Amino acid sequence: MPELINPDPRVHRSFLVAVAEFKAEGRGQADDRTMLGEEIHRFGRLWPDPVAFARYVARQRAMAFEKTPPREGFAPVTNMWLVDGDEFLGRIAIRHSLTPILLEAGGHIGYDIRPSARRKGYATQMLRAALPVSFGLGIDPALITCDVDNIASRRVIERNGGVLEDQRKEKLRFWVPTTP
């Protein structure tokens, strides 16, 4: 049964397979400005080493602490992974506040499901499980954005109560209640 967990080195093998799937669809190129794309580009060559991967996992966890400097233009973030046993299915990032960049395009929550796990309801389940975590961080409602042409992501957001506010450039902006 899939569950949302804190990043954990035990999924190392399946994480690497998932990254290979993401790379096969073009993620991680130098021009990929998504959080996942930038991480693949920056850390991907290190991940095969178990020690380096464990350091990456520790960094993912530490990003939730206010004392850890966030990425330029971003906020502290709670990273969580959707797993089924030791199988990595996807990841979700809950940003603790909105900076000007996040208000326009990134929102409070961003997520990725590995290509082989898509169209199985995992993204909807993962977002649903993350909403109470967001509430616990004082976020209510949560801003979630998606590309205008990403129908699957739009459906995930709407299935979790998202209400469309507007479109800004190529992004749709939804507000999703996080109250239990």
Secondary structure, 3 states (H helix, E strand, C coil): CCEEECCCHHHHHHHHHHHHHHHHCCCCCCCCCCHHHHHHHHHCCCCCCHHHHHHHHHHHHHCCCCCCCCCCCCCCEEEEEEEECCEEEEEEEEECCCCHHHHHHHECEEEEECHHHCCCCHHHHHHHHHHHHHHHCCCCCEEEEEECCCHHHHHHHHHCCCEEEEEECCEEEEEECCCC
